[in-house]
Amino acid sequence: MLDNCALDCEGCHPTGPALPPTPSLAVPATFPAVRQELTPMPESSLHPAPSGRAPRVACAGMVVVDHVTPPLPRMPRSGELIAVDGLVLNIGGGAANTGVDLARLGVPTSICARVGEDAFGQFAAQTLAAHGVDVRDLMIDPKHETSQTLIVNVKGEDRRFIHSLGANRDFTPADLDPLIDRAPGVLYIGYLLLMPRLDPQGLAARFARARQAGTITFLDVATPGPGEYLETVKAVLPYTDVFVPNTDEAALILGETDPVRQAVAFHEMGARRVLVTCGEHGSVSVSAENRLRVGVYPTEFVDGSGGGDAFNAGYIAGLLDDLSEPDCLRLGSAAGASCVRAVGTTAGVFTRAEADAFMAKHRLPIESLS
């Protein structure tokens, strides 16, 4: 579903490198409870049971059920039926994709999101649990259906999306409070700008509180089209440790098309590290310590869905292992490259052992821009 693609598609931990101080922000010790209308996903519906390992990453935001076509030779004409070997039903959305990818990379992960009281919500919960993602904070919202996306792949063309926002419509900053109380190593948000009630001031307050507890804040965005996004992003970036837009999203936010200038602008707004992904042109990474242009790994491209989320998962895994910025980029790029080899958002993503073997075999071009 509506994801940042790694060949965009691309690809810290509290004890990691020292980061600049957080800007001051009044942060209440507790937030008002607004979750009374929600119910947890019943444990009896989840198989297998959680592994029992404490999550190191909390992924919050969008959960979607995707209906994905394999690559079509062309779009069907009006009234025409094109037969395919199979259609893929899978989970999608930044929180779900990144959570599953982290689990595949061996990182204990939980998810906080909203689904509807319907069969697709059960499918999302069961799929996440089957991958080992902790779903204690996956909430049933009876007012809305589960979010869904139809993803149409055509050979040689970018993907087409038809999307229903569903229960994601009412995801709010207050939904994050239980996660922040547990102080995970990383708090990931995907995707700001698509969820209308994820207000920037509330999110900034939660990010500030999370950072006070030693949590790394990681922000991903998705833009539904042209709009006024800059003020929303500016409110949150001073409390963001890692910010990852793709260059098309950055252009819509800033009105600037050069990825280096995009990354520098977001860094100057307060984000400690900025990663701008640039499709087949790789990515740009800017922080106080480095300005880097990153190439891509060789891969067989099949479907770009979820590639950016896999990149994020690999990068987060690197942060938790206290890897350097270049090594985080290598692991993120390897995970992103693995994702696009298969139809769907998570099916092709490497395990950690596979990623390490791939990186040992292939070199990722990284150029210093300093």
N, C-alpha and C positions, 0 to 999 in steps of 0.2 A: 504494500500500500504506500501511497504518497511518501516516498522515502528519499533520502539523499543517496545517490548511487555512486559506487566507488569508481566506476570507470566512466562515474558521474561524470560516472561510477568510479571511484578510485579503483586505508590501508593504509600535591600528589599525596599519593598516599601520605598520611600524617607524618611518617618518618622520612619522607623523601626530601628533595632539595628545598631549601628555604625559599619562600615566596614573599612578595611584598605585603605590607600590612593591609588589612581590610579597611575600606572607608567606614567612618562611623555611621551607624544607623540605629535608631531606637528599636530594639527587638524585645517584644513582650516575652515573658517566660512561658506563657501558655497562650493559645489562641481559642476563640470561641468554637464550640462544637457545632458543626453544621451537617453531620453525617447521619442524623437520626432516620432519614428516609431510606438509607441504604442498608443492605444486609450482606454479610460475608457469603462467599461461595461455599455451599455445604461441603464438608470434608468427605462425605460419603460418595460424592460424585467425582472425586479426584483420584486418579490412579496413574502411576504408583504413588505411594505416600511420600512426603518430603524426606530428603536424605538425613535431616537432623543437623546438618552443618549450618552454622550461623552465616547468613548472607553477608558478603563483603561489599556488594554493590546493591543499591536500590534503584531500580528502573521505574520511572513514573511517567505517566502521560497517556499516549494513545495506544489502544489495543483495537485491532481491526481484524475482521475475517476477510481474506482475499479470495477472489475467484479469478484464476490466472489462466490465460490461454498459452499454449506453446507458440513459438514463432510462426506466424501465418505467412504464406507467400504474398498476400496482399489483403487489404480490407475487403470484406464482402460487399457486393453491390446491393442496392435496395431490394429486399425480398429474397436474396440469395442465401443459401446454406453452404457453409464450408465445413467439411468433416475433418476432425483431427483425431489423433490416437488417444488423447486423454486431456481432461481439464484438471487443474490443480486447485484443491481447496486447502487453504493454509492460513495460519495467523499472519498478521502484518501489523504495521504501526511501529513507531520508533521504540516504544517501551517494550513491546513484545519481541520484536526482532532482535534488539540489542540484548535483552534478557536471555533469549534462547542461545544466541551466539556466544555470550559469556559463559553460559553453562557448558556449551560444547568445548570451550577453551579451558574448562576446568575451574571456573570462578563461581563460587556459591553466590547466587543472585536471587533477589526477591522482586516482585512487581507490584506496583500500586496503580490501579486504573479502574475504569468503570465499564461494565458490559450490561447488556439488557437481560431481562428475565425470559430468555428464549433459547432455542436450540443452538444458535450460533454462539451465545454466551457460554453455554456448556461446552461446546466444541473448543472455544478459545481456552477455557480453564483447563480442560482435560489435556489439550495439546501442550500447554505450558507446563503443567505438572508432570506430564510424561517425559519432558526434557529435563526435569529436575529443578525447575524454577519454583521458588516458594510463592504461593498464591494467597497467603493469609490476608493481604491487603487488596486483593481483587474483589471489588464490590459490585453487587447486583443493584442496578438502578431500574426500578419498575416503571419509571416514567418514559423511558426511551428504549428503542431496540438496539441491539449490538451494532456497532459501526461496521460497514462493509464497503469493499472496493472491488470493482470489476477492472482488471488489468489486461489490456489487449496488447499483445506483442506482435509486431509485424517485422519481418526480416529487413534489416538495413534501416529501420526507423526507430525513433524513440518511442517509449511506451505511451499508451493512452490510458487515462484513468476516468472512471465514473464512480463517484464516491458519495456515500451517505455518512454523515458525521455521527449520528446516533447518540449513544450514551456519552461519548467523549465531549458532547456539547456542554455538559454540566460539570466537568472536571474543574476543581477549584484549588487554589493554594492550600486551603485547609485540609484537603485530602492528604497532604504531605506530612502532617503533624506526627502521626505515629512513626513514620520512617525516621524523621529527624530525632525523635526521642531515643531511637536505638543507635544513633551515631554510626551509620555505615561508613566504610572507607571512602566510597564514592556515591554521590547522589546524582543520577542522570535524569534529565528531563528531555523528552521527545514527544511532540514537537510544539514548542512555543510558536504562536501566531496562527495555529489552526484551531485552538481550543478557546472559544470566545470568553469563557469565564475564568481562564487562567490569567488573572490581571497582573500586570508587571509589578506594581507596588507590593502586592501580597507575596508574589514569588521572590522579589528582592529581599523581603523580610525573612522568608524561610531560608533563602540561601545564606543570608548573613548569620542567622542562628545556626545553621548547619556548619558553617565554617568555624564558628566559635567552638563547636564541639569537635573540631579536627577533621571534618568531612570535606573531601574535594567535591566541588560543584562543577558539573559538566552539562553544558547547554547545547541542544540541537534545535534547529528551527526548520520550518517548512512554510513556504509562502504559496497560498492558493491562487495568486495572480497579482497584478499591480495593485498597490495600496499604500497606505501611510503606516509604515512599520517602524520607522527610525526611533520615535520616542519610546515605544514599547521596549525595544532592544536596549536603548541607552539606559533605561531605568534599572535593568537587571545586570548589565555587564560589569559594573564595579564590584559585584559580589560573585562573579563567575571566574572559576579557575581555568576552564577549557571551553572555548566556544567554537562550534564547527558548523558553519554554513557552507553550502556549495557556492560556486562563483555566480550562478544565475540568481540564487536567493540573495546573495550579497549585493548584486546589481540592483535588484528591486528595492532593497532596504536603503542603499546608499546613493543610488544614481551614478555609481562608479563601476566601470567594467574591468579595470586592471586588477587581477587578483592580489598582487603585491600591495598595491595601494589600498585595496579592500581590507586586507589583513592588518596593515598598519593602522588604518582608521579605527577598526574595532579594538585593537590593542590600546590605542590612545584613549578610547572610551572607558577603559578599565579592565577589560578581560586580560588575565595573566598570560594565557596562551591562546592563540587564534590559529585555527587550521582551516584554510579555504580549499576545498576540493574542486578539481578542475577537469573531471572526466578523463579522457585519454591523455590529457596533458599533465596528469598527476595532481600535485597539491602544493600549497605554500604554507609555511609555518612561521609564525612570528611570536616572539616572546622577548623579555628583557635581555635574555642571554643569546638568542639566536634569531637569524633570519635565513630561512632555508627554502630552496625550491626542490621539490621531490618529484621524481619520475614515477614510472609504473612498472610493475612486474609483468612478465609475459603470462597470458592466460587465454583460454578459449572462451570467447564471449557467447553466452546463450541468452541470458535474461538479466537485465540490470537491477531488477527489483531487490531491494534490501542491501545493495552493495555498500552504501554509505553507513548503514547501521552496523554492518559487519566491520567496517573500518573503525567505527567508534568502539566496538567491543574489543577489538584487538588493541587499540590505543589504551583503553581503560585497563586491560590486562597488563599492559606494559607499565602503566603508572603504579599498579599495585605491586609489581615486582621491582619497583624503584629503578626501572630502566631509564637511560638517557633519553632526551627528546628524539634524537635520530633513531634510536632503537625502538621507541614507542611508535614512531612513524613506520618503521620497517614491519613491525608486527601488525599494526593497523592496516597497512597496505597489503600485506599477505592475506589477512582475513578477508579484506574487501575483494581481492582478486579471486579468492576461492569461491566466494558467494556467487559471482556472475557466471560460473560454469554450468549452473543447473537452473531449471525453471522453478520459480518460487523464491521466497525471501531468505530461507535458512538452510535449505536442503544441501547446498554445496559447501557450506562453511567448514573450514578445517577444524580438527581437534588441535590442541596445543602441540602435541607431538608431530602432527602433520605440518603445522605451520613452521615449527622449528626446522624440520627436514627440508621444507620448501625454501626457507630463507638461507639455509646452508648451501643450497644448490644454485640459487639465483641471487644476483646482485641488484639492489635497488639504487638507481642514481640519485644522489643527494648533493646539491650544490649550495655552498654558502653564498648568501647575498650581502653579507656584511662588508 
